[in-house]
Amino acid sequence: MEDRFASGGALDHVASVASFFLSRIDTRVDNYLDQDNRPQALKLRGQTAIACARLAYQEYQRLLHSPRWESLAAHGAHTQRLLWASTSTKDPAYEDVMYVEALIGPDTVNTLPPETLAAYRDHGNPLLRLEEHPDAASAMPGQLAALELELDTVSDELEREGVKKFIEPYERLLVLLEQRVNELVI
């Protein structure tokens, strides 16, 4: 945004999101925790994704109150909203709306699959909760590290897998488009 502004570009037409794929985090971390027989490992199941999202939101809020951002906002810049994706629970032991309810907050977007949306409409509770339990969110990385589970390692694994999940369909689309072009040329 700063580069755009410096080159004379308008800021008021730029909109974007930063996506966080949540249930994938818990699925991966829970798999590690399930291999650990210590009671503290079992207590952490299903908590990492929400803690990470809350930490990201804390950082987002900190940036929004920085002089650097305030200068951009004064020139019409819109915030990059946080987008919570993969918000259906994969583990049947978890409440079906746990990610939706825990992450309700200003300047966020939640992409809900139809089943999760139906569950939320049926029994969801629309309280603002994203800023709850900041101390628990801050403690989560250290608690996992104490169990020899590093969030950076999990993050790297998920990033590689996530990129691969986008590249493969993109490459298939390119092949399909090339086939269609060839069909039209003939």
C-alpha positions as CSV (number, residue, x, y, z in Angstrom):
1,M,0.0,0.0,0.0
2,E,2.9,2.3,0.8
3,D,4.4,1.6,-2.6
4,R,1.1,2.2,-4.3
5,F,0.6,5.5,-2.5
6,A,4.1,6.6,-3.3
7,S,3.6,6.0,-7.0
8,G,0.4,8.0,-7.0
9,G,-2.1,5.2,-6.9
10,A,-5.4,5.4,-5.1
11,L,-5.8,3.3,-2.0
12,D,-9.5,3.4,-1.6
13,H,-10.2,0.7,-4.2
14,V,-7.9,-1.9,-2.8
15,A,-9.5,-4.8,-0.9
16,S,-8.0,-8.0,0.3
17,V,-8.1,-10.8,2.9
18,A,-5.4,-12.9,4.6
19,S,-6.7,-16.5,4.8
20,F,-6.1,-18.8,7.7
21,F,-7.1,-22.4,7.3
22,L,-8.0,-23.4,10.8
23,S,-9.2,-26.9,11.2
24,R,-6.2,-28.1,9.3
25,I,-4.0,-26.7,12.1
26,D,-5.9,-28.6,14.7
27,T,-6.0,-31.8,12.7
28,R,-2.2,-31.7,12.3
29,V,-1.4,-30.7,15.9
30,D,-3.9,-33.2,17.3
31,N,-2.3,-36.0,15.3
32,Y,1.0,-35.1,17.1
33,L,-0.7,-34.7,20.5
34,D,-2.5,-38.1,20.1
35,Q,0.9,-39.8,19.9
36,D,1.9,-38.3,23.3
37,N,0.5,-40.1,26.3
38,R,1.1,-37.2,28.7
39,P,-2.1,-35.7,30.2
40,Q,-1.1,-32.1,29.2
41,A,-1.0,-33.2,25.5
42,L,-4.6,-34.4,25.6
43,K,-5.7,-31.2,27.3
44,L,-4.4,-29.2,24.3
45,R,-6.4,-31.1,21.6
46,G,-8.5,-28.8,19.5
47,Q,-7.2,-25.5,20.9
48,T,-4.3,-24.6,18.7
49,A,-6.1,-23.2,15.6
50,I,-8.3,-20.8,17.7
51,A,-5.2,-19.7,19.7
52,C,-3.3,-19.0,16.5
53,A,-6.2,-17.1,15.0
54,R,-6.5,-15.0,18.2
55,L,-2.8,-14.3,18.1
56,A,-3.1,-13.2,14.5
57,Y,-6.0,-11.0,15.4
58,Q,-4.0,-9.4,18.2
59,E,-1.2,-8.7,15.8
60,Y,-3.7,-7.3,13.3
61,Q,-5.1,-5.0,16.0
62,R,-1.6,-3.8,16.9
63,L,-0.8,-3.0,13.3
64,L,-4.1,-1.1,12.9
65,H,-3.1,1.2,15.7
66,S,0.4,1.9,14.4
67,P,1.4,5.3,12.9
68,R,2.4,3.5,9.7
69,W,-1.1,2.1,9.2
70,E,-2.9,5.3,10.4
71,S,-1.1,7.2,7.7
72,L,-2.3,4.9,5.0
73,A,-5.9,4.9,6.4
74,A,-5.8,8.7,6.4
75,H,-5.3,8.4,2.6
76,G,-8.2,6.1,2.1
77,A,-6.7,2.6,2.6
78,H,-8.9,-0.2,3.8
79,T,-7.7,-2.9,6.1
80,Q,-6.8,-6.3,4.9
81,R,-9.4,-8.4,6.7
82,L,-8.7,-11.7,8.3
83,L,-10.5,-14.6,6.6
84,W,-11.1,-17.8,8.6
85,A,-11.3,-20.7,6.2
86,S,-11.6,-24.4,6.8
87,T,-14.0,-23.7,9.7
88,S,-15.9,-27.0,9.7
89,T,-14.7,-29.3,12.5
90,K,-13.0,-32.4,11.3
91,D,-13.0,-34.2,14.6
92,P,-16.5,-35.4,15.7
93,A,-15.5,-34.9,19.3
94,Y,-15.6,-31.1,18.8
95,E,-18.6,-28.9,18.7
96,D,-19.7,-28.4,15.1
97,V,-19.6,-24.6,15.4
98,M,-16.5,-24.2,17.6
99,Y,-14.4,-22.3,15.0
100,V,-17.3,-20.1,14.0
101,E,-18.3,-19.0,17.5
102,A,-14.8,-18.6,18.8
103,L,-13.7,-16.3,16.0
104,I,-16.6,-13.8,15.7
105,G,-15.0,-10.4,15.6
106,P,-14.8,-7.1,13.7
107,D,-13.0,-6.9,10.3
108,T,-13.1,-10.7,9.8
109,V,-14.6,-13.0,7.2
110,N,-15.6,-16.6,7.9
111,T,-16.1,-18.9,4.9
112,L,-18.6,-21.5,6.1
113,P,-19.4,-24.7,4.3
114,P,-23.2,-25.2,4.1
115,E,-23.3,-27.8,6.9
116,T,-21.5,-25.6,9.3
117,L,-23.7,-22.6,8.3
118,A,-26.8,-24.7,8.9
119,A,-25.5,-25.8,12.3
120,Y,-24.7,-22.2,13.3
121,R,-28.1,-21.1,12.3
122,D,-29.6,-23.9,14.3
123,H,-27.7,-23.5,17.6
124,G,-24.9,-21.0,17.2
125,N,-24.4,-18.2,19.6
126,P,-23.4,-14.8,18.0
127,L,-21.3,-13.3,20.7
128,L,-18.1,-11.4,19.9
129,R,-15.5,-13.8,21.1
130,L,-12.4,-13.3,19.1
131,E,-10.6,-11.2,21.7
132,E,-11.4,-13.5,24.6
133,H,-8.6,-15.5,26.4
134,P,-5.6,-13.5,25.1
135,D,-3.4,-15.1,27.8
136,A,-4.4,-18.6,26.8
137,A,-3.7,-17.8,23.2
138,S,-0.3,-16.4,24.0
139,A,0.6,-19.4,26.2
140,M,-0.3,-22.0,23.5
141,P,3.0,-22.0,21.5
142,G,5.0,-22.4,24.7
143,Q,2.8,-25.3,25.9
144,L,3.2,-27.1,22.6
145,A,7.0,-26.4,22.7
146,A,7.1,-28.0,26.1
147,L,5.7,-31.1,24.5
148,E,8.4,-30.9,21.8
149,L,5.9,-29.7,19.2
150,E,7.0,-26.5,17.4
151,L,4.3,-24.5,15.7
152,D,6.8,-23.3,13.1
153,T,7.3,-26.9,12.0
154,V,3.6,-27.5,11.8
155,S,3.2,-24.2,9.9
156,D,5.9,-25.1,7.4
157,E,4.3,-28.5,6.8
158,L,0.8,-27.1,6.3
159,E,2.1,-24.3,4.0
160,R,3.8,-26.8,1.7
161,E,0.7,-29.0,1.6
162,G,-1.6,-26.0,1.1
163,V,0.5,-24.6,-1.8
164,K,0.4,-28.1,-3.4
165,K,-3.4,-28.2,-3.0
166,F,-3.7,-25.0,-5.0
167,I,-1.0,-25.8,-7.6
168,E,-2.4,-29.1,-8.7
169,P,-5.9,-27.8,-9.5
170,Y,-4.4,-24.8,-11.2
171,E,-2.2,-27.0,-13.4
172,R,-5.2,-29.2,-14.3
173,L,-7.1,-26.0,-15.2
174,L,-4.3,-24.9,-17.5
175,V,-4.3,-28.3,-19.3
176,L,-8.1,-28.1,-19.7
177,L,-7.9,-24.6,-21.1
178,E,-5.2,-25.6,-23.5
179,Q,-7.4,-28.5,-24.7
180,R,-10.4,-26.2,-25.1
181,V,-8.3,-23.7,-27.1
182,N,-7.1,-26.5,-29.4
183,E,-10.6,-27.7,-29.9
184,L,-11.7,-24.2,-30.9
185,V,-8.8,-23.8,-33.3
186,I,-9.5,-27.0,-35.2
